Amino acid sequence: MSDQKYTYWLRSGFYSGLQKAAVLLFGVGSVLVLTRTLSKPDMGTWNLFLVYSAIIEVIRHSLIKNAVIKYLNSSDKQEHAFIHTAALTLNSITTMTILLLIVAFIGPVSHLLQAPGLAPVMYYFLPGLLLLIPFSHFEWVQNANADFKGIFWAYLTRQGISFGLIVVSLLAGIHITLTKLVLFFDAGILCGVLVSALFARKFLTGTLRVNMDWVKKLWHFGKYVFGTNISASVFRNTDQFVISSYLSTASVALYGVCLRISNLVDVPSQVLADILFPKSAQMMEAGNMEKVKFYYEKAVGAILAIALPVSIFILLLPKIVLHIIAGSSYEEAAPILQITILYGFFLPFIKQFGTIMDSIGLPKTNFAVNTIIAICNIFICWSFTRYFGLMGAAYGTMTSYAICFVITQIILYRKIGSSLFNTFKHMILFYPDIIAVLQQKILLKWKVR
């Protein structure tokens, strides 16, 4: 077998994979430390802050990122300065709007969620929010050029500084509070901006050229992706909001730890989504729908092949995993962890569905599916939590994911002719294929020596 089959995925996936893994591992490292340092109510409040900060980044990324990647890959070079300026303009407007909404509404929201400590944490996050404007712009420019090296180092710096400050504080005997945590979070973003600028400068045009037609073009493409990802974020985080408002922030802490562990299995999906979008967008421009279908099936198959062994281990030994990650006081969440791992099997199909829909010019379809499912999930999750407590939130979310899986597979079959059989075939073939590729790479290095 020729190693060309996986060359693109290996080359692009190396740094993208390292970046996603670094973010997740620092996140797990934070859980290891903070679950043993903070009280459960404070840990729950910190989880809610992380949910909100993640949603904020999703809002900004979804409105602009995919549009930038698509148009930088399909437009003439003389248009690139206009695209860069339009992206920066939308980025700034969106960020300032979010900032004003936080100032206006975080107080009532904190009261609704029974999390009084959330409001001051969000206020201290505002400087970091402004720093995300250059951070994300540099990231999108590098992403559009399929250069993931700088993105990796920027995220490694951002997460490493934040985590390092936590560890240093503990070693120095300094008491960790929510205020200190969010200040460390902001410091990480600042350092990440400086590193990202070094790598992104070769892709920057060096001039700002405002063209309102491009601003409108990016907005009209991004508005559906924006709506889609808002719906997807609501979908993915409804359970934690319901738990906080209906139960307590301590319950959010238990549930949040399970989600953090489950996210370990989701790393391949995040990596291949970054790689798949520009590739499928290029195939769409060339009118090659068969290749789009092939890339979707191969990506999902590869994700499942990587995730399956880890998922089985966690399913069989949830208490051991929880004890290692969060300590003995979190072992009671073992049944929840098993459910969150189970519905994680739906995520590769659902996430790559969104990537494909956006890349082939059907963001409206993606938006409609995610919005309908997000609305349904609110009622499903609320009902299940009301009758079954904390476990009900997990059962409700799994039910919603199952419904979403069925709907997205029907649409993909009709639009690109995708096949579950082919997806599972790629999953099985992934193991011998990747072993053969790695063997060839190793043999080639030995021959060079």
C-alpha positions in Angstrom: 0.0 0.0 0.0 1.3 3.5 -0.9 1.8 5.8 2.0 0.3 8.6 0.0 -3.1 7.4 1.3 -2.5 9.0 4.7 0.1 11.6 3.9 -2.2 14.6 4.1 -3.8 13.4 7.3 -0.5 12.6 9.0 1.2 15.8 8.0 -1.7 18.1 8.8 -2.8 16.1 11.8 0.6 16.0 13.6 0.6 19.6 14.9 -3.2 19.9 15.0 -3.3 16.7 17.0 -0.6 17.9 19.4 -2.5 21.2 19.9 -5.8 19.5 20.7 -4.0 17.0 22.9 -2.1 19.7 24.7 -5.2 21.7 25.5 -7.0 18.6 26.7 -4.1 17.3 28.8 -3.6 20.6 30.5 -7.3 20.6 31.1 -7.1 17.2 32.7 -4.0 18.3 34.7 -6.1 21.2 36.0 -8.8 18.8 37.0 -6.2 16.6 38.8 -5.1 19.7 40.8 -8.3 21.6 41.3 -10.6 18.7 42.3 -8.2 18.2 45.2 -7.9 22.0 46.0 -11.3 23.6 45.4 -14.6 22.7 47.1 -17.2 21.0 44.9 -19.4 24.2 44.7 -16.3 26.3 43.6 -15.3 23.5 41.2 -18.8 23.6 39.8 -18.6 27.4 39.4 -15.3 27.1 37.6 -16.8 24.5 35.3 -19.6 26.9 34.4 -17.0 29.6 33.7 -15.2 27.2 31.4 -18.5 26.4 29.6 -19.2 30.1 29.1 -15.7 30.9 27.9 -15.9 28.0 25.5 -19.2 29.1 24.1 -17.8 32.6 23.6 -14.9 31.2 21.6 -17.3 29.1 19.6 -19.4 32.1 18.8 -16.4 34.1 17.5 -14.8 31.1 15.7 -18.1 30.0 14.0 -18.9 33.4 12.7 -15.6 34.0 11.0 -13.2 31.0 11.0 -14.8 28.7 8.4 -15.5 31.7 6.1 -11.9 32.8 6.3 -10.6 29.3 5.5 -13.1 28.9 2.6 -12.4 32.2 0.9 -8.7 32.3 1.4 -8.5 28.9 -0.3 -10.8 29.8 -3.1 -10.1 33.5 -3.9 -7.3 35.3 -5.8 -4.3 36.5 -3.7 -5.1 40.2 -4.4 -8.3 39.7 -2.5 -6.6 38.3 0.6 -6.0 41.8 2.2 -9.8 42.5 2.0 -10.6 39.1 3.5 -8.1 39.6 6.4 -9.5 43.1 7.2 -13.1 41.9 7.0 -12.3 39.0 9.4 -10.7 41.4 11.9 -13.6 43.8 11.7 -16.2 41.1 12.4 -14.0 39.7 15.1 -13.8 43.0 16.9 -17.5 43.8 16.6 -18.5 40.3 17.8 -16.1 40.4 20.8 -17.3 43.9 21.9 -20.9 42.8 21.6 -20.2 39.8 23.8 -18.4 42.0 26.3 -21.4 44.3 26.6 -23.8 41.3 27.0 -21.6 39.9 29.8 -21.7 43.2 31.7 -25.4 43.5 31.3 -26.6 40.0 32.0 -24.1 37.9 34.0 -25.6 39.0 37.3 -29.1 37.6 36.6 -27.7 34.5 34.9 -25.5 33.8 38.0 -28.6 34.0 40.2 -30.6 31.7 37.9 -27.8 29.1 37.9 -27.4 29.3 41.7 -23.8 30.2 41.2 -23.1 33.6 42.9 -19.3 33.3 42.3 -19.8 33.2 38.5 -20.4 36.9 38.0 -17.1 38.2 39.5 -15.2 35.5 37.6 -16.7 36.7 34.3 -15.9 40.3 35.0 -12.2 39.4 35.6 -12.3 37.5 32.3 -13.1 40.7 30.2 -9.4 41.7 29.6 -8.8 38.1 28.4 -11.8 38.4 26.1 -10.3 41.4 24.4 -7.0 39.6 24.0 -8.8 36.8 22.1 -9.3 39.2 19.1 -5.7 39.0 17.9 -5.2 35.4 19.3 -8.0 34.0 17.2 -7.2 36.1 14.1 -3.7 34.7 14.0 -5.0 31.2 14.5 -7.5 31.5 11.6 -4.9 32.8 9.2 -2.6 29.9 10.0 -5.4 27.5 9.8 -6.4 28.7 6.3 -2.9 28.0 5.2 -2.9 24.5 6.7 0.0 25.5 8.9 -0.8 24.1 12.4 2.7 24.4 13.9 2.2 28.0 15.2 -1.3 27.2 16.4 0.2 24.3 18.5 2.8 26.5 20.1 0.4 29.3 20.8 -2.1 26.9 22.5 0.7 25.1 24.3 1.9 28.5 25.7 -1.6 29.7 26.6 -2.5 26.5 28.4 1.0 25.9 29.8 1.2 29.4 31.4 -2.2 29.1 33.0 -1.5 25.6 34.4 2.0 26.5 35.4 0.8 29.5 37.5 -1.6 27.2 39.3 1.1 24.7 40.1 3.6 27.4 41.2 1.0 29.0 43.5 0.3 25.7 45.2 4.0 24.9 45.6 4.5 28.4 47.1 1.7 27.7 49.6 -0.7 30.3 48.0 -4.4 29.6 48.5 -6.1 29.1 45.1 -9.3 31.1 44.6 -11.6 31.5 41.6 -10.3 35.1 41.1 -6.7 33.8 40.9 -7.7 31.1 38.5 -9.3 33.5 36.0 -6.3 35.9 36.3 -4.0 33.0 35.4 -6.4 32.2 32.5 -6.0 35.8 31.2 -2.2 35.6 31.6 -2.1 32.5 29.5 -4.1 34.2 26.7 -1.7 37.2 26.7 1.4 34.9 26.3 -0.4 32.9 23.6 -1.0 36.0 21.6 2.7 36.9 21.6 3.7 33.4 20.4 1.0 33.2 17.8 2.0 36.6 16.3 5.5 35.2 15.6 4.2 32.3 13.5 1.3 34.2 11.8 3.2 37.2 10.6 4.4 35.5 7.4 0.8 35.0 6.4 -0.4 38.6 7.2 -0.8 41.0 4.3 0.6 43.9 6.4 -2.2 46.3 5.2 -5.8 46.9 6.3 -8.0 47.3 3.3 -11.7 47.7 4.2 -14.2 46.4 1.6 -17.7 46.2 2.9 -18.6 43.7 0.2 -16.2 41.2 1.8 -17.5 42.0 5.3 -21.0 41.2 4.1 -19.8 38.1 2.3 -18.1 36.7 5.4 -21.1 37.6 7.5 -23.6 35.9 5.1 -21.5 32.7 5.0 -20.7 32.8 8.7 -24.2 33.7 10.0 -25.5 30.1 9.4 -22.3 28.5 10.9 -22.7 31.0 13.8 -26.3 30.0 14.4 -25.4 26.3 14.0 -22.6 26.4 16.5 -24.7 28.4 19.0 -27.3 25.7 18.7 -24.6 23.0 19.0 -23.1 24.7 22.1 -26.6 24.9 23.7 -27.0 21.2 22.8 -23.8 20.2 24.4 -24.1 22.3 27.5 -27.8 22.2 28.3 -27.2 19.4 30.8 -24.8 21.4 32.9 -27.0 24.5 32.9 -30.0 22.4 33.9 -28.0 20.6 36.7 -26.8 23.9 38.1 -30.2 25.6 38.1 -32.2 22.5 39.2 -29.7 20.8 41.5 -26.5 22.6 42.5 -23.0 23.7 41.4 -21.6 20.7 43.4 -23.5 18.4 41.1 -22.1 20.3 38.2 -18.6 19.5 39.5 -19.4 15.7 39.5 -20.9 15.9 36.0 -18.2 18.2 34.6 -15.4 15.8 35.6 -17.1 13.1 33.6 -17.4 15.3 30.6 -13.7 16.2 30.9 -12.7 12.6 30.8 -15.1 11.9 27.9 -13.5 14.7 26.0 -10.3 12.7 25.9 -12.0 10.4 23.5 -13.2 13.3 21.4 -9.7 14.7 20.5 -9.4 12.8 17.2 -12.8 14.3 16.1 -11.6 17.8 16.9 -8.3 17.3 15.0 -9.8 15.8 11.9 -12.5 18.5 11.7 -9.8 21.1 11.4 -8.2 19.1 8.6 -11.3 17.9 6.9 -12.9 21.3 6.3 -10.3 22.9 4.0 -9.8 19.5 2.2 -13.5 19.0 1.5 -14.0 22.7 0.6 -11.3 22.2 -2.1 -13.0 19.1 -3.4 -16.4 20.9 -3.5 -14.8 23.8 -5.5 -13.6 21.1 -8.0 -17.1 19.6 -8.1 -15.8 16.2 -6.8 -18.6 15.1 -4.5 -17.4 11.5 -4.5 -14.1 12.7 -2.8 -16.1 14.6 -0.2 -18.0 11.4 0.6 -14.7 9.5 0.8 -13.1 12.0 3.1 -16.1 12.0 5.5 -16.2 8.2 5.7 -12.4 8.0 6.2 -12.3 10.7 8.8 -15.1 9.2 10.9 -13.7 5.7 10.5 -10.3 6.9 11.7 -11.8 8.7 14.7 -13.8 5.6 15.8 -10.7 3.4 15.4 -8.6 5.7 17.7 -11.4 6.3 20.2 -12.7 2.7 20.6 -9.9 1.2 22.7 -9.9 4.1 25.2 -13.7 4.1 25.4 -13.8 0.4 26.2 -11.2 0.8 29.0 -13.1 3.7 30.6 -16.4 1.8 30.3 -15.0 -1.2 32.1 -13.1 0.7 34.8 -14.9 4.0 35.5 -14.1 4.2 39.2 -10.4 3.7 38.7 -10.3 6.4 36.1 -12.2 8.8 38.3 -10.0 8.0 41.3 -6.9 8.8 39.2 -8.2 12.0 37.6 -10.3 13.5 40.4 -9.8 11.6 43.6 -11.9 9.3 45.7 -14.6 12.0 46.4 -15.6 11.8 42.8 -15.9 8.1 42.4 -19.7 8.3 43.0 -19.9 9.7 39.4 -18.9 6.4 37.8 -22.4 5.6 36.4 -22.5 9.1 34.8 -19.1 8.6 33.2 -20.2 5.3 31.6 -23.2 7.1 30.0 -21.1 10.1 28.8 -18.6 7.7 27.2 -21.4 5.8 25.5 -23.0 8.8 23.9 -19.5 9.9 22.8 -19.7 7.3 20.0 -22.3 9.5 18.3 -20.0 12.6 18.3 -17.7 11.7 15.4 -20.7 11.3 13.1 -22.4 14.4 14.2 -19.3 16.7 14.3 -18.1 15.6 10.8 -21.7 16.0 9.5 -21.4 19.7 10.4 -18.0 20.0 8.8 -19.2 18.5 5.6 -22.4 20.6 5.4 -20.5 23.8 5.9 -17.8 22.9 3.4 -20.2 21.9 0.6 -22.2 25.1 1.0 -25.1 23.9 3.0 -24.8 25.8 6.3 -28.5 26.4 6.4 -29.1 22.6 6.6 -26.6 22.3 9.4 -28.1 25.2 11.2 -31.7 23.8 11.0 -30.6 20.4 12.3 -28.7 21.8 15.2 -31.3 24.3 16.2 -34.1 21.7 16.2 -32.1 19.2 18.2 -30.9 21.9 20.7 -34.5 23.0 21.4 -35.6 19.4 21.8 -32.6 18.7 24.1 -33.6 21.5 26.5 -37.0 19.8 27.1 -35.6 16.3 27.1 -32.8 17.1 29.5 -35.0 19.1 31.8 -37.6 16.3 32.0 -35.1 13.6 32.6 -33.3 15.6 35.3 -36.5 16.4 37.0 -37.5 12.7 37.3 -34.1 11.0 37.5 -31.8 13.6 39.1 -28.2 13.8 38.1 -28.3 10.5 36.1 -31.3 11.9 34.2 -29.2 14.7 32.7 -26.9 12.0 31.2 -29.8 9.9 30.0 -31.5 12.9 28.4 -28.3 14.0 26.6 -27.7 10.5 25.3 -31.3 10.3 24.0 -30.8 13.6 22.1 -27.5 12.5 20.6 -29.2 9.3 19.3 -32.0 11.3 17.6 -29.4 13.7 16.1 -27.3 10.7 14.8 -30.3 9.3 12.9 -31.3 12.6 11.4 -27.7 13.5 10.3 -27.1 10.1 8.7 -30.3 10.3 6.6 -29.3 13.8 5.4 -25.7 12.7 4.6 -27.0 9.7 2.6 -29.2 12.0 0.5 -26.6 14.7 -0.1 -23.3 12.8 -0.6 -24.4 9.2 -0.6 -22.4 8.3 2.6 -22.6 4.8 3.9 -22.3 3.5 7.5 -20.9 0.3 6.0 -18.0 2.2 4.4 -17.4 4.1 7.6 -17.0 1.0 9.6 -14.9 -0.6 6.9 -12.5 2.4 7.1 -12.5 2.0 10.9 -11.4 -1.7 10.6 -8.9 -0.9 7.8 -7.4 2.0 9.8 -5.3 -0.3 12.0 -3.4 -2.3 9.3 -3.2 0.8 7.1 -1.7 3.1 9.7 0.7 0.4 10.9 1.9 0.0 7.3 2.3 3.7 6.8 4.3 4.0 10.0 6.5 1.0 9.1 7.3 2.6 5.7 8.2 5.9 7.4 10.5 4.2 9.9 12.1 2.1 7.1 12.6 5.2 5.0 14.4 7.0 7.9 16.7 4.0 8.4 17.6 3.9 4.7 18.4 7.7 4.8 20.8 7.0 7.7 
